[in-house]
């Protein structure tokens, strides 16, 4: 199995815009542009608000135990279903959790092996 990784990093708005400008300049010149994907935050505080211990526990439980529904996930975590749904929706919007809708339930999935943290110094 190929290891899929999610890149999470810290970039200021200026760094983000500089990177975007560089990509656009290369594209205009007809140069190849290497595709990179990731989730970036302006600072470490913002990242900590998103990647809380509880949300990381949600990701790990989904990856390790493959719950067949969000309800089962909440039971595995011994947490209130409403709070788990909020965390799942947030992680889904960030691109960290995939959701499969069936007639009766929503099945969460984590399809990567690692989260890589990147902080420029």
Secondary structure by P-SEA (a helix, b strand, c coil): cbbbbbbbbbbcaaaaaaaaaaaaaaaaaccbbbbbbbbbbccaaaaaacccaaaaaaaaaaaccccccaaaaaaaacccaaaaaaaaaaaaaaccbbbbbcccbbbbbbcccbbbbbbcc
